């Protein structure tokens, strides 16, 4: 299992709608997340800077393949057409990434 943290900025005008959407995520999106070997997925909002911090645990064996599978899912693509414009990727993100990876510096069980 791999713990993954990521950061993206939430646009100020989208805070309320983003929270509403995530209060009732579409079942097919949740199913795709599960089918792509992601568990314990949480998104936190850090205010007032409006940073979204995502944390999840990846239990699969080929992260890139599972991410490609998720990206190919039509319902997930539709979800992203709604949620992505609400976000603003950080300038420091790796090329080709939307969310910026956060490096784990501490963990305890």
N, C-alpha and C positions, 0 to 999 in steps of 0.2 A: 504494500500500500504506500502511495506517495501523497503527502500533504501539499496542496498547492494554494498559494495566495496570489491575488491579482488586484490591481487598482485601476480605476478609471474615474473621470470626473463626471458628475451629474449636472446637467444644465439647470440653472436656477428656475427657469420657467417650467421645468418638467418634474419637479420634486413631487408634487401631489399626485400627478397621473402615474408616475413611475411606482410610487408606493401602492396606489390602487391596483395597478396591474399585478404587482407581485403579491398582493393579498389574496389573489385567486389566479394563480398561474394555470394556463390551459393544461388539462390532463395529458394531452398528447406531447406537449413540451416536457412535462415531468417524466413521462414514459421514455422519451428519447434520452433524457439525461441519465436515467437508470440504465437503459440499454447500452449506453456508451460508457458504462463502468464508473460512473461518478456517484459518490455517496456523501452524505453529511454536507450538502451544499448549502451555504449561507451567504447572504449578501448584507453587509453592514453599511450604514450611511454615517459618515463622519461630518458633522456640521461644526462650524459654519462654512468650512471649505468645500463642502459638497463632494467629498471623495467617497466613492463606493469601493468597499473592500470586500472581495469575494474570497471565500475559503471553501475548499472541497477536498475530498479524499478520492484519489484515483486508484481503482483496484484492478485495472486491466493490465494487459501486457504490451499493448502498442498504442500509446497515447495519441500519436499523430493519426493513426488509422481511425481511432475512435472519434477524434475531433473532426476528421473528414466525413465520417458517417453522420455526425451531428449536423455539420454544415450542409450536407446533402438532403437532409430531411425537409420536405416542403412546409410542414407546419412550423418547424423551428425557424425556417427562413422567413415565414410570415411574421412570427413573433419578433424576430430581429428587425424587420422593416419598421416595426412600431417602436421598439425599445432603443435601437441604435441611435436614431436621431436625438434621443433624450440625453445621450452621453457625449462626452468630449474626451477622446483619447489623450493621454499625457504626451507631451512632446518627447519625453525620454523613452518612449516605448520602442521595442525592437521593430525594425522594418517588417511590415506585413502583419503586425499584431494590432489588435484593438485594445485589449486589456494589457497593462504593463505588469509583468511578473514581479512579485515581491519575494525577496530572498528570506527564507526562514533562518532566524538567528537563535531561536530557543524553542524547545518542546519538552514537555514532561508528561508522563502517564499518570 
